[in-house]
Amino acid sequence: MKHFWTHKDNIPEGLGYGQFTPGHFGWLSFTFILVLAFTLAYRHAGLSSRILLLRSTGALLIMSDIVKMFVLARSDVKFTDYLPLEICSFGAYFIVLDSVWYDHPFFLQMLLILFLPAAIMAVIFPTTTPLPLWNFFTIHQFLFHGLIIAYITARFVCGEIPLDYPNVLASIAKILVLVGIMYIVDTVFDKDFMFLRDPYGNPLLKLIWDKTKGGFAYTVGLICFSIFVVHVFYLLFKVIALLFIRPI
């Protein structure tokens, strides 16, 4: 527990749980159990209980990020480099809005085809691998992204998220606007929110960086890869919905 509150920028080498190690698979198993339990509870809940569960999840996501910011503020790191302006932070914000306007479809397909893949990638390729298994930031990474996955999966499994291709294009357009804004912020303030200028230790993004040789080409490559992933997930979810999903 010596390094429970230590940020990865300050952790000694050799203490991390590593990529695709037993420890990593343990956290992936935890995430799977969380998603499964949440989905089963949501599936068997009535309307009022579903809304309460969704709004409680949104509140928990925001609270967990507030706690993370408090820990960062007390850590020996540059606080402004870690503001909650990453892709999954925006996913959490949209989850809060979706839970408040439960019957409005504006956010639903965006959550499914944009933020669900991002959250899944975040637990498969975590940036906390240099940290110990029992570290605050490791726990936050898997709990935070696990809740995002659980929220979206539950709504999808219960047939609450419609899927049509025009909305895919609209969702991509919306996220490109957000990406454009964040790229300007990153460039003006020399930051790396949403990993738009640097992979920051993410193995998957590092592969894109290596293939594109970095710089603006990396940003373009990241956007193109993300659009490709969106289409892959759309086709996957469409097939699942056609074969298995019925509104409950």
C-alpha positions in Angstrom: 0.0 0.0 0.0 3.1 2.2 0.0 2.4 3.5 -3.5 -1.4 3.5 -3.3 -1.7 7.3 -4.0 1.3 7.5 -6.3 0.7 8.8 -9.8 2.4 7.0 -12.7 4.6 10.0 -13.4 6.3 9.4 -10.0 6.2 5.6 -9.6 9.5 3.7 -9.5 10.1 1.3 -12.4 9.3 -2.3 -12.0 6.2 -1.9 -9.8 3.6 -2.0 -12.6 1.0 -4.7 -13.2 1.9 -4.8 -16.9 0.0 -5.4 -20.1 -2.0 -8.7 -20.4 -0.5 -10.1 -17.2 -2.5 -12.0 -14.6 -3.1 -8.8 -12.7 -4.4 -7.1 -15.8 -6.7 -10.1 -16.6 -7.9 -9.9 -13.0 -9.0 -6.3 -13.5 -10.6 -7.2 -16.8 -12.5 -10.0 -14.9 -13.6 -7.4 -12.4 -14.9 -5.2 -15.2 -16.8 -8.1 -16.8 -18.5 -9.0 -13.5 -19.4 -5.4 -12.9 -20.9 -5.0 -16.4 -22.8 -8.4 -16.1 -24.2 -7.6 -12.7 -25.3 -4.1 -13.7 -26.9 -5.3 -16.9 -28.8 -8.1 -15.1 -30.0 -5.7 -12.5 -31.1 -3.2 -15.1 -32.8 -5.9 -17.2 -35.0 -7.0 -14.3 -35.8 -3.5 -13.0 -38.9 -1.5 -13.5 -38.9 1.9 -15.2 -38.5 4.0 -12.1 -35.7 1.7 -10.8 -34.0 1.8 -14.2 -34.0 5.6 -14.2 -32.7 5.7 -10.6 -29.9 3.2 -11.5 -28.9 5.2 -14.6 -28.8 8.5 -12.7 -26.9 7.0 -9.8 -24.3 5.8 -12.2 -24.0 9.2 -13.8 -23.6 10.7 -10.4 -21.0 8.1 -9.4 -19.0 8.8 -12.5 -18.8 12.5 -11.8 -18.0 11.9 -8.1 -15.2 9.5 -9.0 -13.6 12.1 -11.3 -13.9 14.8 -8.6 -12.1 12.5 -6.2 -9.5 11.8 -8.8 -8.9 15.6 -9.3 -8.6 16.0 -5.5 -5.9 13.3 -5.4 -4.1 14.8 -8.4 -4.2 18.2 -6.7 -2.3 16.7 -3.8 0.1 14.8 -6.0 3.5 16.0 -7.3 2.2 16.3 -10.9 1.2 19.2 -13.2 -2.5 19.4 -12.3 -3.6 21.1 -15.6 -2.2 18.2 -17.6 -4.8 15.9 -16.1 -8.1 17.8 -16.3 -11.1 15.6 -17.1 -11.2 16.5 -20.8 -10.4 13.0 -22.2 -12.8 11.1 -24.5 -14.2 9.0 -21.7 -14.6 12.0 -19.5 -16.9 13.4 -22.1 -18.6 10.0 -22.3 -19.4 10.4 -18.6 -20.8 13.9 -19.1 -23.0 12.6 -21.9 -24.1 9.7 -19.7 -25.2 12.2 -17.0 -27.2 14.2 -19.7 -28.7 10.9 -21.1 -29.8 9.8 -17.6 -31.5 13.1 -17.0 -33.3 13.1 -20.4 -33.9 9.4 -20.3 -36.5 9.4 -23.2 -34.5 11.6 -25.5 -32.4 9.7 -28.1 -29.9 12.4 -28.8 -27.0 10.9 -26.9 -27.8 7.2 -27.1 -26.2 6.2 -30.4 -23.2 8.4 -29.7 -22.7 6.5 -26.4 -22.9 3.1 -28.1 -20.7 3.6 -31.2 -18.3 6.3 -29.9 -17.9 6.1 -26.2 -18.4 2.4 -25.6 -15.6 1.4 -27.9 -13.4 4.1 -26.3 -14.1 2.7 -22.8 -13.5 -0.9 -23.9 -10.1 0.2 -25.4 -9.3 1.9 -22.2 -9.5 -1.3 -20.1 -7.9 -3.5 -22.8 -5.1 -1.0 -23.3 -4.9 0.8 -20.0 -2.5 3.7 -19.3 -2.0 2.6 -15.7 0.1 -0.5 -16.4 3.3 1.1 -14.8 1.3 1.3 -11.5 0.7 -1.5 -8.9 -2.6 -3.4 -9.0 -3.7 -1.7 -5.7 -3.2 1.8 -6.7 -5.9 4.6 -6.6 -5.4 5.4 -10.3 -5.5 1.8 -11.4 -8.7 1.3 -9.4 -10.2 4.5 -10.9 -9.3 3.5 -14.4 -11.2 0.1 -14.3 -14.1 1.3 -12.1 -14.7 4.5 -14.1 -14.5 2.8 -17.5 -16.3 -0.3 -16.2 -19.3 1.9 -15.2 -19.4 3.5 -18.6 -19.4 0.1 -20.3 -22.1 -1.2 -17.9 -24.4 1.8 -18.4 -24.3 1.6 -22.2 -24.3 -2.2 -22.4 -27.4 -2.3 -20.2 -29.4 0.1 -22.3 -28.3 -1.7 -25.5 -29.1 -5.2 -24.2 -32.6 -4.0 -23.2 -33.3 -2.7 -26.7 -33.2 1.0 -25.7 -30.7 2.2 -28.2 -31.9 2.4 -31.8 -29.3 1.8 -34.6 -29.4 3.4 -38.0 -26.6 4.5 -40.2 -27.5 8.1 -40.7 -27.2 8.5 -37.0 -23.7 7.0 -37.2 -22.7 9.7 -39.6 -24.3 12.3 -37.4 -22.5 11.0 -34.3 -19.1 11.0 -36.2 -19.8 14.7 -37.2 -20.5 15.6 -33.5 -17.4 14.0 -32.2 -15.3 15.6 -35.0 -16.5 19.0 -33.8 -15.4 18.1 -30.3 -12.1 16.7 -31.5 -11.5 20.0 -33.4 -12.1 22.1 -30.3 -9.9 19.9 -28.2 -7.1 19.9 -30.7 -7.1 23.7 -30.7 -7.0 23.7 -26.9 -4.2 21.2 -26.9 -2.2 23.2 -29.4 -2.7 26.6 -27.8 -2.0 25.4 -24.2 0.5 22.6 -25.2 -1.6 19.8 -23.7 -2.6 16.3 -24.8 -6.3 16.0 -23.9 -8.0 13.1 -25.8 -4.5 11.8 -26.7 -4.6 14.0 -29.8 -0.9 14.9 -29.8 0.8 12.1 -27.9 -0.2 8.4 -27.1 0.9 9.0 -23.5 1.9 5.3 -22.9 -1.2 3.7 -24.4 0.1 0.7 -26.4 -2.6 0.9 -29.1 -2.1 4.6 -29.7 1.7 4.1 -29.6 1.3 1.7 -32.6 -0.5 4.5 -34.5 2.2 6.9 -33.5 4.9 4.6 -34.8 3.1 3.9 -38.1 2.5 7.6 -38.7 5.8 8.9 -37.4 4.1 11.2 -35.0 3.1 14.9 -35.3 0.0 16.0 -37.1 0.0 12.7 -39.1 -0.5 10.9 -35.8 -3.6 13.0 -35.1 -5.0 12.3 -38.6 -4.2 8.6 -38.2 -5.9 8.5 -34.8 -9.1 10.1 -36.3 -9.1 7.7 -39.3 -8.6 4.7 -37.0 -11.4 5.9 -34.7 -13.8 6.2 -37.6 -12.9 2.7 -38.8 -13.5 1.4 -35.3 -16.9 3.1 -35.1 -18.0 1.4 -38.3 -16.8 -2.0 -37.0 -18.7 -1.6 -33.8 -21.8 -0.3 -35.6 -21.8 -3.5 -37.8 -21.2 -5.7 -34.8 -24.0 -4.1 -32.7 -26.4 -4.1 -35.7 -25.9 -7.8 -36.1 -26.4 -8.4 -32.4 -29.5 -6.2 -32.3 -31.0 -8.0 -35.3 -30.4 -11.4 -33.9 -30.8 -11.1 -30.2 -32.1 -7.8 -28.9 -35.7 -7.2 -28.2 -37.0 -4.2 -26.2 -37.9 -5.1 -22.7 
